[in-house]
Amino acid sequence: MVEPDNILLVYLRRLSDQMEAIREDNREIKSRLGILKQQGASLSTRLDRIELRLDRIERRMELVEA
């Protein structure tokens, strides 16, 4: 039979291992989120530039008032 102290240590070690796995997952999620934020900002910048170009084209073609 397992001593009560030993079984407690087993559970604590298991819990510690599980918490470390959760920490690692959390680090990976934060890293991926940072990448997604950068990509979102890049897309936003590109869309802004496309909008400016479209505005210039419309003005040149006199599709809108200047």
C-alpha positions as CSV (number, residue, x, y, z in Angstrom):
1,M,0.0,0.0,0.0
2,V,1.2,3.5,-0.8
3,E,1.9,5.8,2.2
4,P,-0.4,8.8,2.5
5,D,2.6,11.2,2.2
6,N,3.8,9.4,-0.9
7,I,0.4,9.5,-2.6
8,L,0.2,13.2,-1.9
9,L,3.6,13.8,-3.5
10,V,2.5,11.8,-6.5
11,Y,-0.6,13.9,-6.9
12,L,1.4,17.1,-6.4
13,R,4.0,16.1,-9.0
14,R,1.2,15.2,-11.5
15,L,-0.4,18.6,-10.8
16,S,2.9,20.4,-11.3
17,D,3.4,18.6,-14.6
18,Q,0.0,19.5,-15.8
19,M,0.4,23.1,-14.8
20,E,3.7,23.3,-16.7
21,A,1.9,21.9,-19.8
22,I,-0.7,24.6,-19.4
23,R,2.0,27.3,-19.1
24,E,3.7,26.1,-22.3
25,D,0.3,26.1,-24.1
26,N,-0.3,29.6,-22.9
27,R,3.1,30.8,-24.1
28,E,2.4,29.3,-27.6
29,I,-1.1,30.9,-27.7
30,K,0.4,34.3,-26.8
31,S,3.0,34.0,-29.4
32,R,0.4,33.1,-32.1
33,L,-1.8,35.9,-30.9
34,G,1.0,38.4,-31.3
35,I,1.6,37.2,-34.9
36,L,-2.1,37.5,-35.7
37,K,-2.1,41.1,-34.3
38,Q,0.9,42.0,-36.5
39,Q,-0.8,40.5,-39.6
40,G,-4.0,42.3,-38.8
41,A,-2.2,45.6,-38.6
42,S,-0.4,44.9,-41.8
43,L,-3.7,44.1,-43.6
44,S,-5.3,47.3,-42.2
45,T,-2.4,49.4,-43.6
46,R,-2.6,47.7,-47.0
47,L,-6.4,48.3,-47.1
48,D,-5.9,52.0,-46.2
49,R,-3.4,52.4,-49.1
50,I,-5.8,50.6,-51.5
51,E,-8.5,53.0,-50.4
52,L,-6.3,56.0,-51.1
53,R,-5.4,54.7,-54.5
54,L,-9.0,54.0,-55.4
55,D,-10.0,57.6,-54.3
56,R,-7.3,59.0,-56.6
57,I,-8.5,56.9,-59.5
58,E,-12.1,57.9,-59.0
59,R,-11.1,61.6,-58.9
60,R,-9.0,61.2,-62.1
61,M,-11.9,59.5,-63.9
62,E,-14.2,62.2,-62.5
63,L,-16.5,59.6,-60.9
64,V,-16.7,61.7,-57.7
65,E,-16.4,65.4,-57.0
66,A,-13.0,66.6,-55.9
